[in-house]
Amino acid sequence: TRNGRPAAQKGQKLQLPTLAASAFEEVANGLEDLEFDDAWTESLERIKKAEAIRPRIPKNFRAELRDYQKEGYKWLMRLAEWGVGGCLADDMGLGKTIQGLAMLQARAELGPALVIAPASVTRNWVREAAKFAPTLNSVLLGQGDRKEAIESVGPYDMLVVSYGLLPFEGDALSLIPLSEPRRLPSRPYACLRL
């Protein structure tokens, strides 16, 4: 036994989280009789592809990123390439919106972007996009024909929606052809706090 759990016996299957694939690969290379399923192998390939990219800030992005913001931008781009999400968190005022906008502008031709934020900052996303990411077409989901706004987004569009609208528009938003499709939670949405 290890840590109170029975040790794996030959022929048994173990399931590891996909996020552990890169770290476990080094350990697994020295083990005999170890087999990986297709999902694991595909995850490793996506990780290697993501690690190999060298993200460049778009030339028409109108902000000078500090070194730590450049690192955050590169990290976001690698996560997007890998197809997983992440949380860029630091103190207020250190440029998370700018890093996110740089990433969204770099990926704009791949399809629409969806920004979900507190209602108090949705207009800030629109203003900052107009100022720093001129090729992004910001669409603030609010009053008016929300169904038409959702259905009409395409490449270079950034749809900005508040958490408060998710219970009403979650199903429609899940139909947006995002570059890395994700299923948006429907009601109830209490678990959605980011």
N, C-alpha and C positions, 0 to 999 in steps of 0.2 A: 504494500500500500504506500501511497504518497499523499501526504497532507490529508489523511483520513479517507482517501478515495482509492478504490482498487486500481492497480496498475493495468494498463491496456495489455491484453493478451494478443498473440498472433491471430490475425484474421478479424480482429475487432475493428470497427470503424470509429474514428474520432472526428469530430467536427470542430474546426477552428474558425474564428471570425476572419473574413476576407481581409480586414485591415491588418491582420497579423501575417499575411502571406510573405511580405518582403523580409521581415525579421526571421520568420521560421524557415525560409528557404535555405539560409546559410547553415542552420542546424540540420535540416533534413538531408542535405547533400551527403553527409557522412553516414546516414542510417541505411541499413539494409532492409529489404522487404517492405519498402514504403511506396505506396501508390497514391497518386493524386487524381481526383476527378477532373472533368473538363472545366468546370466552373473555377476551380482553384488555378488550373493552368492558364485559363483566360485572364484571371485576375492578375497573375504574375506578369503576363504579357502586357496588360494595360499599365501596370505599375512601371515596368521597364520603359515603356513608350513615354509615359509621363515624365519620368526622371530624365529622359534623353532630350526633351525639348528645351530650347533656350529662348524663353519668352522675351520679346522686345516690346517696350512701351510704344504704342502707336505714334507715328510722327506727328499726326494732327491732334494729339492729346495736348490740351493747353495748360498743363500744370507741370511744375518741376517737382518730381518726387524725391523725398529725402531717402537716404540709403535704406533705412528700416522700412520705408514704404515700398521701395523697389523690391525688397525681399518679400514683403507681404503680397505684392502684386504677382511675383513669380510663383509663390506658393499657391495662390488662388488659381493661376493659370494651370499649374500642374494638377491640382485637384480636379479642375474642370476637364482636363485631358484624360485623367484617370476615370472620371465619371462618378466621383464621390463628393459629398459636401463637406464643409468645414465651418468653423466659427472663427472669424477674425475679431479678436477681442483685446482691447486695451483701454486706457483712460480716454475720457471724452476729449475731443479736440486734437487727436493725433492723426487724423486723416484716413479713417476707415472708409468713409464715403468715396474719397478720391481714389483709393486703391481699388475699390469695387467698380467705380466708373471706368477706370483704366482697363480693367479686365473685361467689362461688358463691351466697351468700345472695340477692344481687340477681337472679340468673338461675335461682333454684331452681324457680320455677313452670314453666320451659321443659322440665324433664326432669331425670333423675338426673345427678349429677356423679361423676366418677371421679378420685380422687387416688391417684397412684402415688408411693410414697416409700420411703426406706430403712426396713427393719423397726424400726430404733432410734427412729424418730420417728412411726410410724403411730399409736400410742396418744396421742401429743402432739396430733396432728390431731384426734382424737376429743375429747380434753379441751378443747382450745381452741374447737372448734366448739360444744360444750355451753355453754361460758362466754360466748362472744361472738356466736355465730350461732344463737340458740335455735330458729329455724324449720327449721334443717337437721337431718335425722334421720341421724345417723352410723351406718354399718354397717361394722364392721371385719371384713374378710374374713380368716378364719384357720381355727380349728378349727370343727367342726360341718359342717353341710350347705352347702358353698360354692356348689353348683349352685343350690340353692333361694334362697340369699341373692342371687346374681347375677340370677336370673330374676325376683325379686320387687321389684327397685328401680324407683322411679318418681319423679315430681316431688317435690322437697324432700328426696330421699335423697342422701346423700353416701357413696359406696362407697369405702372406704380399703383399698388393697391394697399389699403390699410388693413390691419388685422381685423378691424370691425366689420369689413365687408366680406370676409371669408365665409362666414356662415351662410351668406346670401348668394355668393358667387363662386364658392369653392368647386362645385361640379362643373360649371362653365370654364373656370380657369384651368381645370385639369385637362381640358381638351386643347389647350394651346400647344402647338407643335414646337416645344422648346428643343434646343440643340441637344440637351441631355434630359430626356423626358423623365419627369417625376410625377408620381401620383400625389395630388394635394389632398390633405385630410378633409373629409366632409364633416358635417355636424356629428357629435359635439366637437368643439375645437379648443376646449380648455387645455389640452395637452400641447398646444401649439406655441406656447410662450417660448420665445427665443432669448 
